Amino acid sequence: MCTLVILRRPEHAWPVIIGANRDEMIDRPAKAPARHWPDRPEVVGGLDLLAGGSWLGVNDWGVVAAVLNRTGSLGPAAGLRSRGELVLEALDHADAVDAAAALSYLDPASYRSFNLIVADNRDGFWVRHTGTGRIEARPLAEGLSIIAAGDVDELTTPRLALARPRFRAAPPPGPDRPDGDPGVDNAWTSWQDLLADDTAPPGAPPEAAMRFRTPGGFATVSSALIALPAEPSPERPPVFRYAAWLPEPSPWRNVDVS
């Protein structure tokens, strides 16, 4: 059950902030975000080595896309396309409106159920496939939204019920603030700490925490943060931060999007 938090502030200098945790089998091989696809040189994203797609990425036009499995649909299914392809297909587009429209016309019978978030500095969409019926593209509201394996802001889920008020109360990342300067709050600390939080509600299973590991080998394997600028330029590109937890830990770092 991956989890994604998105903050949309259309009039802000950084109108989109995304925090995401990837939950997957620990032994499923992957590479950290980079420009992995020779036929898509404009895309920076994590690479799923099993199926060749991605779970989260951003392109040079400032579109970000992320896919999440819905309840009961973990892993691939024989005869169906990988949902990681959906991220790449979304990132073939120069704006979120076109990406969401194109995805809504895909054949739903070709995929297991999914949630996909696609956004740019003007618009944001939740593309929803429940496993039956057509694929729907719904606009995301301004402000903070959170999604996992169900619907947006489905607070009957223990993880979302715990996490949403914490993200709402925390200061959002500020890419223009000094980062790591003594005496100055780290620009990313608040959301990094929340994504790394391994505290589950009392009596809830471990996977109710934002970051967890189960005895069966299913766990939060990585976290990411993305900020989109209102006025992108070579001097002011998107910010993409990434940390791996499993199978090998790595510290938070900035991903090269130049």
Contacts in CASP RR format, 6 or more apart in sequence:
PFRMAT RR
TARGET T0000
AUTHOR 0000-0000-0000
METHOD contacts of the structure
MODEL  1
MCTLVILRRPEHAWPVIIGANRDEMIDRPAKAPARHWPDRPEVVGGLDLL
AGGSWLGVNDWGVVAAVLNRTGSLGPAAGLRSRGELVLEALDHADAVDAA
AALSYLDPASYRSFNLIVADNRDGFWVRHTGTGRIEARPLAEGLSIIAAG
DVDELTTPRLALARPRFRAAPPPGPDRPDGDPGVDNAWTSWQDLLADDTA
PPGAPPEAAMRFRTPGGFATVSSALIALPAEPSPERPPVFRYAAWLPEPS
PWRNVDVS
1 23 0 8 1.000
1 68 0 8 1.000
1 69 0 8 1.000
1 71 0 8 1.000
1 148 0 8 1.000
1 149 0 8 1.000
1 159 0 8 1.000
1 207 0 8 1.000
2 20 0 8 1.000
2 21 0 8 1.000
2 22 0 8 1.000
2 23 0 8 1.000
2 24 0 8 1.000
2 55 0 8 1.000
2 66 0 8 1.000
2 68 0 8 1.000
2 69 0 8 1.000
2 148 0 8 1.000
2 149 0 8 1.000
3 20 0 8 1.000
3 21 0 8 1.000
3 23 0 8 1.000
3 68 0 8 1.000
3 146 0 8 1.000
3 147 0 8 1.000
3 148 0 8 1.000
3 159 0 8 1.000
3 160 0 8 1.000
3 163 0 8 1.000
3 210 0 8 1.000
4 18 0 8 1.000
4 19 0 8 1.000
4 20 0 8 1.000
4 21 0 8 1.000
4 66 0 8 1.000
4 68 0 8 1.000
4 117 0 8 1.000
4 146 0 8 1.000
4 147 0 8 1.000
4 148 0 8 1.000
5 18 0 8 1.000
5 19 0 8 1.000
5 20 0 8 1.000
5 144 0 8 1.000
5 145 0 8 1.000
5 146 0 8 1.000
5 163 0 8 1.000
5 167 0 8 1.000
5 191 0 8 1.000
6 16 0 8 1.000
6 17 0 8 1.000
6 18 0 8 1.000
6 19 0 8 1.000
6 117 0 8 1.000
6 119 0 8 1.000
6 124 0 8 1.000
6 140 0 8 1.000
6 144 0 8 1.000
6 145 0 8 1.000
6 146 0 8 1.000
7 16 0 8 1.000
7 17 0 8 1.000
7 18 0 8 1.000
7 143 0 8 1.000
7 144 0 8 1.000
7 167 0 8 1.000
7 172 0 8 1.000
8 15 0 8 1.000
8 16 0 8 1.000
8 119 0 8 1.000
8 124 0 8 1.000
8 140 0 8 1.000
8 141 0 8 1.000
8 142 0 8 1.000
8 143 0 8 1.000
8 145 0 8 1.000
9 15 0 8 1.000
9 16 0 8 1.000
9 17 0 8 1.000
9 142 0 8 1.000
9 143 0 8 1.000
10 122 0 8 1.000
10 142 0 8 1.000
12 230 0 8 1.000
13 176 0 8 1.000
13 229 0 8 1.000
13 230 0 8 1.000
13 231 0 8 1.000
14 173 0 8 1.000
14 174 0 8 1.000
14 175 0 8 1.000
14 176 0 8 1.000
14 227 0 8 1.000
14 228 0 8 1.000
14 229 0 8 1.000
14 230 0 8 1.000
15 121 0 8 1.000
15 122 0 8 1.000
15 228 0 8 1.000
15 230 0 8 1.000
16 64 0 8 1.000
16 119 0 8 1.000
16 120 0 8 1.000
16 121 0 8 1.000
16 124 0 8 1.000
16 226 0 8 1.000
16 227 0 8 1.000
16 228 0 8 1.000
17 172 0 8 1.000
17 173 0 8 1.000
17 174 0 8 1.000
17 191 0 8 1.000
17 225 0 8 1.000
17 226 0 8 1.000
17 227 0 8 1.000
17 228 0 8 1.000
18 64 0 8 1.000
18 66 0 8 1.000
18 117 0 8 1.000
18 119 0 8 1.000
18 224 0 8 1.000
18 225 0 8 1.000
18 226 0 8 1.000
18 227 0 8 1.000
19 191 0 8 1.000
19 195 0 8 1.000
19 223 0 8 1.000
19 224 0 8 1.000
19 225 0 8 1.000
19 226 0 8 1.000
20 56 0 8 1.000
20 66 0 8 1.000
20 195 0 8 1.000
20 223 0 8 1.000
20 224 0 8 1.000
20 225 0 8 1.000
20 226 0 8 1.000
21 195 0 8 1.000
21 210 0 8 1.000
21 211 0 8 1.000
21 220 0 8 1.000
21 222 0 8 1.000
21 223 0 8 1.000
22 55 0 8 1.000
22 56 0 8 1.000
22 220 0 8 1.000
22 221 0 8 1.000
22 222 0 8 1.000
22 223 0 8 1.000
22 224 0 8 1.000
23 207 0 8 1.000
23 212 0 8 1.000
23 218 0 8 1.000
23 219 0 8 1.000
23 220 0 8 1.000
23 221 0 8 1.000
24 30 0 8 1.000
24 218 0 8 1.000
24 219 0 8 1.000
24 221 0 8 1.000
25 217 0 8 1.000
25 218 0 8 1.000
26 213 0 8 1.000
26 217 0 8 1.000
26 218 0 8 1.000
26 219 0 8 1.000
26 221 0 8 1.000
26 246 0 8 1.000
26 247 0 8 1.000
27 217 0 8 1.000
27 247 0 8 1.000
28 48 0 8 1.000
28 50 0 8 1.000
28 221 0 8 1.000
29 48 0 8 1.000
29 49 0 8 1.000
29 50 0 8 1.000
30 46 0 8 1.000
30 47 0 8 1.000
30 48 0 8 1.000
30 49 0 8 1.000
30 221 0 8 1.000
30 222 0 8 1.000
31 46 0 8 1.000
31 47 0 8 1.000
31 49 0 8 1.000
32 46 0 8 1.000
32 222 0 8 1.000
32 242 0 8 1.000
32 244 0 8 1.000
32 250 0 8 1.000
32 255 0 8 1.000
33 44 0 8 1.000
33 45 0 8 1.000
33 46 0 8 1.000
33 47 0 8 1.000
33 56 0 8 1.000
33 57 0 8 1.000
33 224 0 8 1.000
33 240 0 8 1.000
33 242 0 8 1.000
33 255 0 8 1.000
34 44 0 8 1.000
34 45 0 8 1.000
34 46 0 8 1.000
34 47 0 8 1.000
34 255 0 8 1.000
34 256 0 8 1.000
35 41 0 8 1.000
35 43 0 8 1.000
35 44 0 8 1.000
35 45 0 8 1.000
36 43 0 8 1.000
36 45 0 8 1.000
36 46 0 8 1.000
36 47 0 8 1.000
36 54 0 8 1.000
37 43 0 8 1.000
37 47 0 8 1.000
37 88 0 8 1.000
40 88 0 8 1.000
40 91 0 8 1.000
40 92 0 8 1.000
42 59 0 8 1.000
42 60 0 8 1.000
42 61 0 8 1.000
42 91 0 8 1.000
43 54 0 8 1.000
43 57 0 8 1.000
43 58 0 8 1.000
43 59 0 8 1.000
43 88 0 8 1.000
43 91 0 8 1.000
44 57 0 8 1.000
44 58 0 8 1.000
44 59 0 8 1.000
44 240 0 8 1.000
44 255 0 8 1.000
44 256 0 8 1.000
44 257 0 8 1.000
45 54 0 8 1.000
45 56 0 8 1.000
45 57 0 8 1.000
45 58 0 8 1.000
45 87 0 8 1.000
45 255 0 8 1.000
46 54 0 8 1.000
46 55 0 8 1.000
46 56 0 8 1.000
46 57 0 8 1.000
47 53 0 8 1.000
47 54 0 8 1.000
48 54 0 8 1.000
48 55 0 8 1.000
48 82 0 8 1.000
48 84 0 8 1.000
50 76 0 8 1.000
51 76 0 8 1.000
51 82 0 8 1.000
51 84 0 8 1.000
51 85 0 8 1.000
52 82 0 8 1.000
52 84 0 8 1.000
53 82 0 8 1.000
53 84 0 8 1.000
53 85 0 8 1.000
53 87 0 8 1.000
53 88 0 8 1.000
54 67 0 8 1.000
54 84 0 8 1.000
54 87 0 8 1.000
54 88 0 8 1.000
55 66 0 8 1.000
55 67 0 8 1.000
55 84 0 8 1.000
55 87 0 8 1.000
56 64 0 8 1.000
56 65 0 8 1.000
56 66 0 8 1.000
56 67 0 8 1.000
56 87 0 8 1.000
56 224 0 8 1.000
56 226 0 8 1.000
57 64 0 8 1.000
57 65 0 8 1.000
57 66 0 8 1.000
57 87 0 8 1.000
57 91 0 8 1.000
57 226 0 8 1.000
57 240 0 8 1.000
58 64 0 8 1.000
58 65 0 8 1.000
58 91 0 8 1.000
58 226 0 8 1.000
58 228 0 8 1.000
58 238 0 8 1.000
58 240 0 8 1.000
58 257 0 8 1.000
59 91 0 8 1.000
59 94 0 8 1.000
60 257 0 8 1.000
61 93 0 8 1.000
61 94 0 8 1.000
61 95 0 8 1.000
61 120 0 8 1.000
62 120 0 8 1.000
62 121 0 8 1.000
62 228 0 8 1.000
62 232 0 8 1.000
62 238 0 8 1.000
63 90 0 8 1.000
63 91 0 8 1.000
63 93 0 8 1.000
63 94 0 8 1.000
63 95 0 8 1.000
63 96 0 8 1.000
63 99 0 8 1.000
63 118 0 8 1.000
63 119 0 8 1.000
63 120 0 8 1.000
64 117 0 8 1.000
64 118 0 8 1.000
64 119 0 8 1.000
64 120 0 8 1.000
64 226 0 8 1.000
64 228 0 8 1.000
64 238 0 8 1.000
65 86 0 8 1.000
65 87 0 8 1.000
65 90 0 8 1.000
65 91 0 8 1.000
65 99 0 8 1.000
65 116 0 8 1.000
65 117 0 8 1.000
65 118 0 8 1.000
66 87 0 8 1.000
66 116 0 8 1.000
66 117 0 8 1.000
67 83 0 8 1.000
67 84 0 8 1.000
67 86 0 8 1.000
67 87 0 8 1.000
67 114 0 8 1.000
67 115 0 8 1.000
67 116 0 8 1.000
68 114 0 8 1.000
68 115 0 8 1.000
68 116 0 8 1.000
68 117 0 8 1.000
68 147 0 8 1.000
68 148 0 8 1.000
68 149 0 8 1.000
69 75 0 8 1.000
69 83 0 8 1.000
69 112 0 8 1.000
69 113 0 8 1.000
69 114 0 8 1.000
69 115 0 8 1.000
69 149 0 8 1.000
70 112 0 8 1.000
70 113 0 8 1.000
70 114 0 8 1.000
70 115 0 8 1.000
70 129 0 8 1.000
70 130 0 8 1.000
70 131 0 8 1.000
70 149 0 8 1.000
70 150 0 8 1.000
71 149 0 8 1.000
71 150 0 8 1.000
72 113 0 8 1.000
72 149 0 8 1.000
73 112 0 8 1.000
73 113 0 8 1.000
73 114 0 8 1.000
73 131 0 8 1.000
74 218 0 8 1.000
75 112 0 8 1.000
76 82 0 8 1.000
76 112 0 8 1.000
77 112 0 8 1.000
80 110 0 8 1.000
80 111 0 8 1.000
80 112 0 8 1.000
81 110 0 8 1.000
81 111 0 8 1.000
83 111 0 8 1.000
83 112 0 8 1.000
83 114 0 8 1.000
86 103 0 8 1.000
86 106 0 8 1.000
86 111 0 8 1.000
86 114 0 8 1.000
86 116 0 8 1.000
86 127 0 8 1.000
87 116 0 8 1.000
89 99 0 8 1.000
89 102 0 8 1.000
89 103 0 8 1.000
89 106 0 8 1.000
90 99 0 8 1.000
90 100 0 8 1.000
90 102 0 8 1.000
90 103 0 8 1.000
90 116 0 8 1.000
90 118 0 8 1.000
91 99 0 8 1.000
92 99 0 8 1.000
92 102 0 8 1.000
93 99 0 8 1.000
93 102 0 8 1.000
95 120 0 8 1.000
95 122 0 8 1.000
95 123 0 8 1.000
96 118 0 8 1.000
96 119 0 8 1.000
96 120 0 8 1.000
96 122 0 8 1.000
96 123 0 8 1.000
96 124 0 8 1.000
96 125 0 8 1.000
97 123 0 8 1.000
97 125 0 8 1.000
99 118 0 8 1.000
99 125 0 8 1.000
100 118 0 8 1.000
100 123 0 8 1.000
100 124 0 8 1.000
100 125 0 8 1.000
100 127 0 8 1.000
100 137 0 8 1.000
101 137 0 8 1.000
103 116 0 8 1.000
103 118 0 8 1.000
103 127 0 8 1.000
103 135 0 8 1.000
103 137 0 8 1.000
104 127 0 8 1.000
104 134 0 8 1.000
104 135 0 8 1.000
104 136 0 8 1.000
104 137 0 8 1.000
105 135 0 8 1.000
106 135 0 8 1.000
108 129 0 8 1.000
108 131 0 8 1.000
108 132 0 8 1.000
108 133 0 8 1.000
108 134 0 8 1.000
108 135 0 8 1.000
111 129 0 8 1.000
112 131 0 8 1.000
113 129 0 8 1.000
113 130 0 8 1.000
113 131 0 8 1.000
114 127 0 8 1.000
114 129 0 8 1.000
115 126 0 8 1.000
115 127 0 8 1.000
115 128 0 8 1.000
115 129 0 8 1.000
115 147 0 8 1.000
115 149 0 8 1.000
115 150 0 8 1.000
116 126 0 8 1.000
116 127 0 8 1.000
116 128 0 8 1.000
117 124 0 8 1.000
117 125 0 8 1.000
117 126 0 8 1.000
117 127 0 8 1.000
117 140 0 8 1.000
117 147 0 8 1.000
118 124 0 8 1.000
118 125 0 8 1.000
118 127 0 8 1.000
119 125 0 8 1.000
119 140 0 8 1.000
119 228 0 8 1.000
120 228 0 8 1.000
121 228 0 8 1.000
121 229 0 8 1.000
121 230 0 8 1.000
121 232 0 8 1.000
123 139 0 8 1.000
124 139 0 8 1.000
124 140 0 8 1.000
125 137 0 8 1.000
125 138 0 8 1.000
125 139 0 8 1.000
125 140 0 8 1.000
126 137 0 8 1.000
126 138 0 8 1.000
126 139 0 8 1.000
126 140 0 8 1.000
126 145 0 8 1.000
126 147 0 8 1.000
126 152 0 8 1.000
127 135 0 8 1.000
127 136 0 8 1.000
127 137 0 8 1.000
127 138 0 8 1.000
128 135 0 8 1.000
128 136 0 8 1.000
128 137 0 8 1.000
128 138 0 8 1.000
128 151 0 8 1.000
129 135 0 8 1.000
129 136 0 8 1.000
138 152 0 8 1.000
140 152 0 8 1.000
144 164 0 8 1.000
144 167 0 8 1.000
144 168 0 8 1.000
145 152 0 8 1.000
145 153 0 8 1.000
146 152 0 8 1.000
146 153 0 8 1.000
146 160 0 8 1.000
146 163 0 8 1.000
146 164 0 8 1.000
146 167 0 8 1.000
147 153 0 8 1.000
147 154 0 8 1.000
147 160 0 8 1.000
148 154 0 8 1.000
148 157 0 8 1.000
148 159 0 8 1.000
148 160 0 8 1.000
149 157 0 8 1.000
150 157 0 8 1.000
153 160 0 8 1.000
153 164 0 8 1.000
154 160 0 8 1.000
155 161 0 8 1.000
155 164 0 8 1.000
158 200 0 8 1.000
158 201 0 8 1.000
158 204 0 8 1.000
158 208 0 8 1.000
159 207 0 8 1.000
159 208 0 8 1.000
159 209 0 8 1.000
159 210 0 8 1.000
161 201 0 8 1.000
162 200 0 8 1.000
162 201 0 8 1.000
162 208 0 8 1.000
162 209 0 8 1.000
162 210 0 8 1.000
163 194 0 8 1.000
163 210 0 8 1.000
166 194 0 8 1.000
166 197 0 8 1.000
167 191 0 8 1.000
167 194 0 8 1.000
170 190 0 8 1.000
170 191 0 8 1.000
170 194 0 8 1.000
171 185 0 8 1.000
171 190 0 8 1.000
172 190 0 8 1.000
172 191 0 8 1.000
173 187 0 8 1.000
173 188 0 8 1.000
173 190 0 8 1.000
173 191 0 8 1.000
173 225 0 8 1.000
173 227 0 8 1.000
174 187 0 8 1.000
174 188 0 8 1.000
174 227 0 8 1.000
175 187 0 8 1.000
175 227 0 8 1.000
175 229 0 8 1.000
175 239 0 8 1.000
176 187 0 8 1.000
177 184 0 8 1.000
177 185 0 8 1.000
177 187 0 8 1.000
178 184 0 8 1.000
178 187 0 8 1.000
179 186 0 8 1.000
179 187 0 8 1.000
179 188 0 8 1.000
180 186 0 8 1.000
180 187 0 8 1.000
186 192 0 8 1.000
188 225 0 8 1.000
188 241 0 8 1.000
188 252 0 8 1.000
191 225 0 8 1.000
192 223 0 8 1.000
192 225 0 8 1.000
192 241 0 8 1.000
192 243 0 8 1.000
192 252 0 8 1.000
194 210 0 8 1.000
195 210 0 8 1.000
195 211 0 8 1.000
195 223 0 8 1.000
195 225 0 8 1.000
196 210 0 8 1.000
196 211 0 8 1.000
196 223 0 8 1.000
196 243 0 8 1.000
196 245 0 8 1.000
197 209 0 8 1.000
197 210 0 8 1.000
197 211 0 8 1.000
198 209 0 8 1.000
198 210 0 8 1.000
198 211 0 8 1.000
198 212 0 8 1.000
199 209 0 8 1.000
200 206 0 8 1.000
200 207 0 8 1.000
200 208 0 8 1.000
200 209 0 8 1.000
200 212 0 8 1.000
201 208 0 8 1.000
206 212 0 8 1.000
206 213 0 8 1.000
206 214 0 8 1.000
207 214 0 8 1.000
207 218 0 8 1.000
210 220 0 8 1.000
211 220 0 8 1.000
211 223 0 8 1.000
211 245 0 8 1.000
212 219 0 8 1.000
212 220 0 8 1.000
213 219 0 8 1.000
213 220 0 8 1.000
213 246 0 8 1.000
219 245 0 8 1.000
219 246 0 8 1.000
220 245 0 8 1.000
220 246 0 8 1.000
221 244 0 8 1.000
221 245 0 8 1.000
221 246 0 8 1.000
221 247 0 8 1.000
222 242 0 8 1.000
222 243 0 8 1.000
222 244 0 8 1.000
222 245 0 8 1.000
222 246 0 8 1.000
223 242 0 8 1.000
223 243 0 8 1.000
223 245 0 8 1.000
224 240 0 8 1.000
224 241 0 8 1.000
224 242 0 8 1.000
224 243 0 8 1.000
225 239 0 8 1.000
225 240 0 8 1.000
225 241 0 8 1.000
225 242 0 8 1.000
226 238 0 8 1.000
226 239 0 8 1.000
226 240 0 8 1.000
226 241 0 8 1.000
227 238 0 8 1.000
227 239 0 8 1.000
228 238 0 8 1.000
229 236 0 8 1.000
229 237 0 8 1.000
229 238 0 8 1.000
232 238 0 8 1.000
234 258 0 8 1.000
237 257 0 8 1.000
237 258 0 8 1.000
238 257 0 8 1.000
239 254 0 8 1.000
239 257 0 8 1.000
240 254 0 8 1.000
240 255 0 8 1.000
240 257 0 8 1.000
241 252 0 8 1.000
241 253 0 8 1.000
241 254 0 8 1.000
241 255 0 8 1.000
242 252 0 8 1.000
242 253 0 8 1.000
242 255 0 8 1.000
243 249 0 8 1.000
243 250 0 8 1.000
243 251 0 8 1.000
243 252 0 8 1.000
243 253 0 8 1.000
244 250 0 8 1.000
END
